[in-house]
Amino acid sequence: MGGPVPARQTGGAPPPRAAEDPAASRDAAQDRFERLVGDFVSQLRELRNLSPQTARGYASDLGSFASWCRREGVDPLRVTHRELRSYMAELAQARYAGRTVARRLSAIRGLYRWLLREGEVEQDVAAALASPRLARTLPKTMSDEEVSRLLDVCEDDELGMRDRAFLELLYATGARISEVSALDLGDVDLGQGQARLFGKGSKERIVPVYRLAVSRLEEYLERSRPLLAARGRGAAGKALFLSTRGRRMSADALRTTFERRVAQAGLDAGLTPHAMRHSFATELLNGGADLRSVQELLGHSSLSTTQIYTHLSAQRLKDAARQAHPRGE
């Protein structure tokens, strides 16, 4: 009667799989994302020759985004456009400056483009994010009279000669403060009246140095630098500008020196070494130099960066016309 009885399975049914812990999965994704951020910054540093400061900036901006994702329970490798907008909205609510928000967004865009190329994400959700509109602000400059006042406060002792040479070189070349700090003795050719600067990404450029700046450098090298170098007991090396301890002056040390001289001269306390660079560019354009030449002298990779000085030059003309014209006021 009836069919055969099926054999009994001795092994029994396989146990149900334990449900994956969502929190553990998110933590693992976070850890992987943070490692990928490190890889991305390392790749940028190697391929684009980023300065240590710029690389730290990328790492800091992307680290802040990674921390937000961890805090909000967002999987950064599966982040949505809506979640990214929430992050940007939080920055705006926290009253971050527009340039800071734009910089962080730029870093996030670059990261997700790279993640897409590496096959770590399926789509570039950051590409569609709109950058905040930034108010155009003209850079602060110094007049030739203000530069003269700044140079006049430098004494005739060893530090005064050093500072006068440093300030004159800034004005002569439009160099960044980091570029001046990195100068070695062999980078300045006083006979030819030129200096070799290494800008962002270690890009090299040769810039002319006018005769007065050459004279200030000669004075410093003959009368001041040997005295400062003696204090360093061999630590001076090939560095052009030396501290009171006979060591290479860092960018921060040169910046502090600039600020101290500004205070002595009774000038605007908001002036920075970059104002000297802005003045250099503006004076060249006012004197008839073409924009492409100014770009090369400043070491700008993009002409659009240099174009801000055309607005500055035009603004000066407007101010002059407003003051001189009988109906200008």
C-alpha positions in Angstrom: 0.0 0.0 0.0 1.3 3.4 -0.9 4.6 4.2 -2.4 8.0 3.7 -0.8 8.9 5.7 2.2 11.8 8.1 1.4 15.0 7.6 3.2 15.5 9.8 6.2 18.2 12.5 5.7 20.7 12.1 8.5 22.4 15.4 8.0 19.3 17.5 8.5 18.7 20.9 6.8 21.6 23.4 6.8 21.3 26.0 9.5 20.0 29.4 8.5 22.8 32.0 7.7 23.2 34.5 10.4 22.0 37.9 9.3 24.8 40.3 8.4 25.3 43.0 11.0 24.6 46.3 9.2 26.7 48.3 11.6 29.7 46.0 11.2 29.2 46.3 7.4 29.2 50.1 7.5 32.3 50.1 9.7 34.1 47.9 7.3 33.1 50.2 4.4 34.3 53.2 6.4 37.6 51.6 7.1 38.1 50.7 3.4 37.1 54.2 2.4 39.6 55.8 4.7 42.3 53.6 3.3 41.3 54.6 -0.2 41.5 58.3 0.8 45.0 57.7 1.9 45.8 56.0 -1.5 44.2 58.9 -3.4 46.2 61.5 -1.6 49.4 59.5 -2.0 48.7 59.2 -5.7 48.1 63.0 -6.0 51.4 63.7 -4.2 53.3 61.5 -6.5 51.7 62.3 -9.9 51.1 66.0 -9.4 54.1 66.7 -7.2 51.9 68.3 -4.5 53.6 70.3 -1.8 53.3 68.7 1.7 51.0 71.5 2.7 48.6 70.9 -0.2 48.6 67.2 0.4 47.8 67.8 4.1 44.9 70.0 2.9 43.4 67.2 0.8 43.8 64.7 3.6 42.2 67.1 6.1 39.2 68.0 3.8 38.5 64.3 2.9 39.1 63.2 6.5 36.4 65.6 7.6 34.0 64.2 5.0 34.9 60.6 6.1 34.2 61.5 9.8 30.8 63.0 8.8 29.9 59.7 7.0 30.9 57.7 10.0 28.9 59.9 12.4 25.8 59.9 10.1 25.9 56.2 9.3 26.5 56.9 5.6 28.4 54.3 3.5 30.8 56.6 1.6 31.2 53.9 -1.1 27.5 53.9 -1.7 26.8 57.5 -0.9 23.8 59.1 -2.7 23.6 62.5 -4.3 21.1 63.5 -1.6 23.5 62.5 1.2 26.3 64.6 -0.4 23.9 67.5 -0.5 23.2 67.0 3.2 26.9 67.2 3.9 27.2 70.4 2.0 24.2 71.8 3.7 25.7 71.1 7.1 28.8 73.0 6.1 26.7 75.9 5.1 24.7 75.8 8.3 28.0 75.7 10.3 28.9 79.0 8.5 32.0 77.7 6.8 33.5 80.3 4.4 32.4 79.8 0.8 35.9 79.2 -0.3 36.3 76.4 2.3 33.1 74.8 1.2 34.2 75.0 -2.5 37.6 73.6 -1.6 36.1 70.6 0.2 33.7 70.0 -2.7 36.6 70.1 -5.1 38.5 67.4 -3.1 35.4 65.2 -2.9 34.8 65.5 -6.7 38.4 64.5 -7.4 38.2 61.6 -5.0 35.0 60.1 -6.5 36.3 60.6 -10.1 39.3 58.5 -9.0 37.2 55.9 -7.2 35.1 55.5 -10.4 38.2 54.9 -12.5 39.5 52.4 -9.9 36.2 50.5 -9.9 35.5 51.2 -6.3 32.1 52.9 -7.0 29.5 52.3 -9.7 28.8 56.0 -10.4 30.3 59.4 -9.8 27.6 60.9 -7.6 29.7 64.0 -6.7 30.0 65.2 -10.3 26.5 66.8 -10.3 27.0 68.8 -7.1 27.0 72.6 -7.8 29.8 74.7 -6.4 28.8 77.6 -4.1 28.9 81.0 -5.8 31.9 83.0 -4.5 32.0 86.7 -4.3 34.9 88.1 -6.3 37.4 89.7 -4.0 40.3 91.7 -5.2 43.6 90.9 -3.6 45.2 93.4 -1.3 48.2 95.2 -2.7 50.9 97.6 -1.5 51.8 100.9 -3.2 55.4 101.6 -4.1 55.4 104.2 -1.3 54.3 101.6 1.2 57.0 99.2 0.0 59.6 102.0 0.5 58.4 102.6 4.0 58.7 98.9 4.7 62.3 98.8 3.4 63.3 102.0 5.2 62.7 100.5 8.7 65.4 97.9 8.1 68.5 98.8 10.1 72.1 98.5 8.8 73.0 95.6 11.2 73.1 92.0 10.1 69.4 91.4 10.5 68.4 94.6 8.9 70.6 93.8 5.9 69.0 90.4 5.7 65.5 91.6 5.9 66.0 94.4 3.4 67.4 91.9 0.9 64.5 89.5 1.6 61.9 92.2 1.1 63.5 93.7 -2.0 63.7 90.2 -3.5 60.0 89.6 -2.8 59.1 92.9 -4.6 61.5 92.2 -7.5 60.3 88.7 -8.3 56.7 88.3 -7.0 57.9 85.0 -5.4 55.8 83.1 -3.0 57.1 83.1 0.6 57.7 79.3 0.4 59.7 79.8 -2.8 62.0 82.3 -1.1 62.5 80.0 1.9 63.6 77.2 -0.5 66.2 79.4 -2.2 69.8 78.2 -2.1 72.9 80.3 -2.8 73.2 78.8 -6.3 69.6 79.7 -7.2 70.5 83.4 -7.4 72.7 84.6 -10.2 73.7 88.1 -9.3 75.9 88.6 -12.3 72.9 87.8 -14.7 70.4 89.5 -12.4 68.1 86.5 -12.1 66.7 84.0 -9.7 65.6 80.4 -10.1 62.4 79.7 -8.2 60.7 76.3 -7.6 56.9 76.8 -7.4 54.0 74.5 -6.8 54.6 71.0 -8.0 58.3 71.7 -8.1 57.9 73.6 -11.3 61.0 75.7 -12.1 61.0 79.2 -13.5 63.7 81.8 -14.0 62.7 85.4 -13.1 64.7 88.6 -13.5 65.9 90.6 -10.5 66.3 94.3 -10.9 69.6 96.0 -10.0 68.6 97.5 -6.7 67.5 94.1 -5.4 70.8 92.6 -6.7 72.7 95.3 -4.7 70.7 94.5 -1.5 71.5 90.8 -1.9 75.2 91.5 -2.5 75.3 93.6 0.7 73.6 90.8 2.6 75.9 88.1 1.2 79.0 90.0 1.9 78.3 91.6 5.3 75.5 89.7 7.0 75.2 86.1 5.9 78.7 85.1 7.0 78.0 86.4 10.5 74.7 84.5 10.7 76.2 81.3 9.2 78.9 81.3 11.9 76.2 81.0 14.6 74.9 77.8 13.0 78.2 75.9 13.3 77.8 74.3 9.8 74.0 74.2 9.9 73.6 76.9 7.3 74.3 74.7 4.3 73.4 76.3 1.0 70.4 78.2 2.3 70.2 81.8 1.1 68.3 83.4 4.0 69.5 82.4 7.5 67.9 82.8 10.9 69.7 84.2 14.0 70.7 80.7 14.7 72.4 80.3 11.3 69.8 77.9 9.9 67.5 78.1 6.8 64.6 80.4 7.5 61.3 78.6 7.1 58.3 80.1 5.4 56.8 80.8 8.8 59.9 82.6 10.0 60.0 84.8 6.9 56.3 85.5 7.3 56.9 86.6 10.9 59.7 88.8 9.8 57.5 90.4 7.2 54.7 91.1 9.8 57.2 92.5 12.3 58.6 95.0 9.7 55.0 95.9 8.6 54.3 96.8 12.3 57.5 98.8 12.5 56.5 100.8 9.4 53.1 101.5 10.7 51.4 99.9 7.8 48.1 97.9 7.6 48.4 95.0 9.9 46.5 92.8 7.5 49.3 93.0 4.9 51.0 89.7 4.2 53.9 88.6 2.0 51.4 87.7 -0.7 50.4 91.4 -0.9 53.9 92.0 -2.2 53.3 89.3 -4.9 50.0 91.0 -5.8 51.7 94.3 -6.1 54.4 92.9 -8.3 51.8 91.5 -10.8 49.7 94.7 -10.7 52.6 97.0 -11.3 53.7 94.9 -14.3 50.3 95.1 -15.9 50.0 98.8 -15.2 53.4 99.2 -16.8 52.2 97.5 -20.0 53.3 93.9 -19.5 51.2 91.3 -21.3 49.1 88.8 -19.3 51.0 85.7 -20.6 54.4 87.1 -19.5 52.9 87.9 -16.0 51.6 84.4 -15.8 55.0 82.9 -16.5 56.7 85.2 -14.0 54.2 84.3 -11.3 54.4 80.6 -12.0 50.6 80.2 -12.6 49.6 77.0 -14.3 46.4 78.6 -15.6 46.0 82.0 -17.3 42.6 82.4 -15.5 44.4 82.7 -12.2 46.5 85.6 -13.5 43.4 87.4 -14.9 42.4 88.5 -11.4 45.1 91.2 -11.8 43.5 92.6 -14.9 40.4 93.4 -12.7 42.7 94.9 -10.1 44.5 97.1 -12.6 41.1 98.2 -14.0 39.9 99.0 -10.5 42.9 101.3 -10.0 42.1 103.1 -13.2 38.5 103.5 -12.1 39.5 104.9 -8.7 41.9 107.4 -10.4 39.2 108.5 -12.8 36.7 108.9 -10.0 39.1 111.0 -8.0 40.3 113.2 -10.9 37.1 113.8 -12.8 35.1 116.8 -11.7 31.9 114.8 -11.6 33.6 111.6 -10.4 32.3 111.9 -6.8 
